Amino acid sequence: MTAPINRIDRLFAHNARTLPGRTHLILADGTQQSWLQTWERASAIAAALLKSGVKPDDRVLVLAGNSRELQELYVACGIAGAICVPVNTLNTAHELLATAQDCTPVAAFVEEALFDRILPNLTAAIGGIKAVIGKAQPGWGALADLVAAGDTVQAHQWLLAPPVDTRGDGPGVMVYSSGTTGKPKGILLSQFGVVENARMTQSVARLQMADVNLAILPFFSSFGFCWDFLMPALAGATTVILPKFDPQAALRAIERYRVTALFGVPTMFARIFDAPDLGKTDISSLRLMDVGGGPVSDKLKHDLKHVHGIEIIESYGLTEISPVAAVQIPGDVHRAGSTGPALPGVEVKVIDETGKTLAPNEPGELCFRAPTLMIGYWNRPQQTAEALRDGWLHSGDIGIVDEDGHIYIRDRVKDMIVANGYNVYPKEVENALAEHPAVQSVAVVGLPDEIRGEVIHSFVVLREGQSVTAEALIAHCATLIGKHKLPRQIHFTDNLPLTASGKIQRFVLRDWARETTTTKATA
């Protein structure tokens, strides 16, 4: 009897058995890799991990950008029963060391281009396998050698009889929070949780085997892990891998490989579909796009749907739920401002500061109950207890749920601005600014003020070749939002500080706002 598909390794074993020759990955150079080849390569890595003494629930640290190797390491850790710990590629050497000291890995893999982040004491702390994705380095071997030493006969045997007796509800992946608050923490997710959440998401988004997905989200983020790694695997779809996000490269890949599905965050889509090459590129193959991590401008949504014929849906989630909580249903009439209803199997409620459950359309903190909730925060029992109460995950996000169950995100509890006694949600101001034709992207924060309580600061990136004054932008906003919500300061910048997964680092913006109060526009 075949084991249930409730683990990453079992999902990939299933695809290797049932879709052995079908294309799983298309690499940047056009090389294609089948599902069976992915399994064989992952099995070789798993065999090396087991031979080195890795035991179930041991941690394996991985510092790598999007690559077939990162996908294979997720599968290999599942086969060996280890917990894969993917690390943000924007982390500094000291941040990487702090992560390693927190999770105490017994093995580590690092991309060659990022090897300068490896400090000597990190190398010394890891007693097991240390391998480079690329050329070997002093004290570190090459991952390619581990793959080359693999036994294909053994890999095929493991398709039906895995080497380790692992359970579906055991720990599988630990994702460190992306650092939007400046203090990342390890979020431990179960094998069952990540696979089941991707399955629930797949039931709504309906990715198909015939789809070709272009991976632009980082695989080390929970968003990319679900939408660009696990969901295509559940569908048996093909994934095109770009080593890093590049708008022009993304457009070329869409045309060359006839990409049908694209998942990302608003900042990515603003850059892809504002790229100089857009009008010269055939993107007619695209049929489905999902936007997470914040709302996309109404103009961009309109153009994508009515000019290019692309179905665009929005979603919401957080790593602690593994990670998707709600998705708009393709083909439905989408309600303005909504991220859609909660996924099948996810319960949602809204509470006030006393814990009382609120009626529909009343704003408060969103709480979720689902079988896919995190195991907990690594080495942080108190924070785990605060987040998980009576079986409910307290998200820290402010939102409402309408009478039909559709979720509307207002903002993070901690990001809400209190200006002149009024509650102002940054997204309201951001949405108003984004409606201006000269604005490419925007982010809003509040800073303490003795008179007003907080002052609203906006950071704006202009479209290429566009010019506008701060005064004109404020006047534009005044036609859309109340006076108490208008930004008092507008800062023009070439780029917004983002995490590798495309989220706004508001704590960095607050630092910027403290350093300058300029309102001079750039041409």
Secondary structure, 3 states (H helix, E strand, C coil): CCCCCCCHHHHHHHHHHHCCCCEEEECCCCCEEEHHHHHHHHHHHHHHHHHCCCCCCCEEEEECCCCHHHHHHHHHHHHHCCEEEEECCCCCHHHHHHHHHHHCCCEEEEEHHHHHHCCHHHHHHCCCCEEEECCCECCEEEHHHHHHCCCHHHHHHCCCCCCCCCCCCCEEEEEECCCCCCCCCEEEEEHHHHHHHHHHHHHHHCCCCCCEEEECCCCCCHHHHHHHHHHHHHHCCEEEECCCCCHHHHHHHHHHHCCCEEEECHHHHHHHCCCCCHHHCCCCCCCEEEECCCCCCHHHHHHHHHHCCCEEEEEEECHHHCCEEEECCCCCCCCCCEEEEECCCCEEEEECCCCCECCCCCCEEEEEECCCCCCEECCCHHHHHHHEECCEEEEEEEEEECCCCEEEEEEEHHHCEEECCEEECHHHHHHHHHCCCCEEEEEEEEEEECCCEEEEEEEEEECCCCCCCHHHHHHHHHCCCCHHHCCCEEEECCCCCECCCCCECHHHHHHHHHHCCCCCCCC
